[in-house]
Amino acid sequence: MTDPEMNVCARKKILRPVSLAALLAAGVCLSGCVGAFDPEVDAASPVAPRVVALVEANRTYPRWEDFPKATPAPEPVQVAARVNTLRATGGALAGEVERLEWTLGDAEAFQRDVAARIAATPVSPDAVQTTEDIEARAAALRARAAAPPSIDRPRP
């Protein structure tokens, strides 16, 4: 037979007193926060009367009466009727879609038409620039941004 104490991890033997101490320490730390829920208003403050009046006016808010009422769930018969309506309208829509003609016609004629519309659209001069033009402009800007040569000053 094996001893049940041998299978228990050493941490488990220590864990209970340590967790109890941690729980007590957390309780002590949180007890200091209790006063934060009932702050005092500085009576010397010029806005103190207004603050107190606002707090007192809204002390009971929110009330259960202010929450919206839950709507009852629809009856199963109503749900079934709505589902059947959706199925019928879905079937009618599927029939309309089947009657549509989904062809573009001659693909080459379509391509020529699109190419003609593109050619008729004016192009911005910025879009006409090639990669070489852009790189040349960037090199010119880098050259302009270079620091001037240092001035030799005589040593005293």
C-alpha positions in Angstrom: 0.0 0.0 0.0 1.1 3.5 -0.7 0.9 6.3 1.8 -1.5 9.0 0.6 0.7 11.7 2.2 3.5 10.8 -0.3 1.4 11.7 -3.3 0.6 15.2 -2.0 2.7 18.0 -3.4 4.7 20.0 -0.9 3.1 23.2 -2.3 -0.4 21.9 -1.4 0.6 21.5 2.3 1.7 25.2 2.4 -0.9 26.6 0.0 -3.8 26.8 2.5 -2.2 29.0 5.1 -0.6 31.2 2.5 -3.8 31.7 0.6 -5.6 32.5 3.8 -3.0 35.1 4.6 -3.2 36.6 1.1 -7.0 36.7 1.4 -6.8 38.6 4.7 -4.2 41.0 3.3 -6.4 41.7 0.3 -9.4 42.4 2.6 -7.3 44.8 4.7 -6.2 46.7 1.6 -9.7 46.9 0.2 -11.2 48.1 3.4 -9.3 51.4 2.9 -11.4 52.0 -0.2 -14.7 52.0 1.7 -14.5 55.7 2.5 -14.1 56.6 -1.2 -17.7 55.8 -1.9 -19.0 58.4 0.5 -16.8 61.5 -0.2 -17.2 64.7 1.8 -18.0 67.9 0.0 -15.8 70.9 0.9 -18.3 73.4 2.4 -15.9 76.4 1.5 -16.2 75.6 -2.2 -18.4 78.0 -4.2 -20.0 75.0 -6.0 -20.7 73.0 -2.9 -24.4 73.8 -2.7 -24.9 72.9 -6.3 -23.0 69.6 -6.0 -24.9 68.6 -2.9 -28.2 69.4 -4.7 -27.3 67.3 -7.7 -26.2 64.4 -5.6 -29.4 64.5 -3.5 -31.6 64.8 -6.7 -30.0 61.7 -8.3 -29.4 59.6 -5.2 -32.1 57.1 -6.1 -31.2 56.9 -9.8 -31.4 54.4 -11.6 -34.8 53.0 -10.5 -36.3 49.8 -11.9 -39.1 51.8 -13.4 -36.5 53.6 -15.6 -35.4 50.4 -17.3 -37.3 49.4 -20.5 -39.7 46.6 -20.1 -38.8 43.2 -21.7 -40.9 42.3 -24.6 -42.4 38.8 -24.4 -41.1 36.1 -26.7 -43.4 35.5 -29.7 -45.6 32.5 -29.8 -44.3 29.5 -31.8 -47.2 29.9 -34.2 -46.1 33.5 -34.9 -42.5 32.3 -35.5 -43.7 29.6 -37.8 -45.8 32.1 -39.8 -42.8 34.4 -40.2 -40.6 31.6 -41.3 -43.1 30.5 -43.9 -43.4 34.1 -45.1 -39.6 34.3 -45.5 -39.6 31.0 -47.4 -42.3 32.2 -49.8 -40.6 35.6 -50.5 -37.2 33.8 -50.8 -38.7 31.5 -53.4 -40.2 34.4 -55.3 -36.9 36.2 -55.2 -35.0 33.1 -56.5 -37.5 33.0 -59.4 -36.8 36.6 -60.3 -33.1 36.0 -60.2 -33.4 33.0 -62.5 -35.2 35.1 -65.1 -32.4 37.7 -65.2 -30.0 37.5 -68.1 -26.5 37.4 -66.6 -24.4 37.5 -69.8 -22.2 40.4 -70.8 -22.5 39.6 -74.5 -19.3 39.7 -76.7 -16.3 39.8 -74.4 -14.1 41.4 -77.0 -16.6 44.2 -77.7 -16.9 44.8 -74.0 -13.1 45.1 -73.7 -13.0 47.6 -76.6 -15.8 49.6 -75.0 -13.9 49.8 -71.7 -10.6 50.6 -73.4 -12.4 53.5 -75.4 -13.9 54.9 -72.2 -10.5 54.8 -70.5 -8.8 56.5 -73.4 -11.4 59.2 -73.4 -10.8 60.0 -69.7 -8.2 62.8 -69.2 -5.2 61.6 -67.1 -3.6 63.7 -64.4 0.0 64.8 -65.3 1.1 63.3 -62.0 -0.2 59.9 -63.1 1.8 60.1 -66.4 5.1 60.1 -64.6 7.2 57.0 -65.0 9.3 55.4 -62.3 12.4 57.0 -63.7 10.8 60.5 -63.5 9.9 59.9 -59.9 13.3 58.7 -59.0 15.0 61.7 -60.7 12.7 64.1 -58.8 13.5 62.3 -55.5 17.3 62.5 -56.2 16.9 66.3 -57.0 15.1 66.8 -53.7 17.8 64.8 -51.8 20.5 67.0 -53.4 18.6 70.1 -52.4 18.3 68.8 -48.8 22.1 68.2 -48.5 23.8 70.3 -45.8 26.1 73.1 -47.2 29.8 72.5 -46.8 31.4 73.6 -43.6 33.3 76.9 -43.4 37.0 76.7 -42.5 37.7 79.0 -39.6 41.1 80.1 -38.7 42.4 78.9 -35.3 43.4 81.4 -32.8 
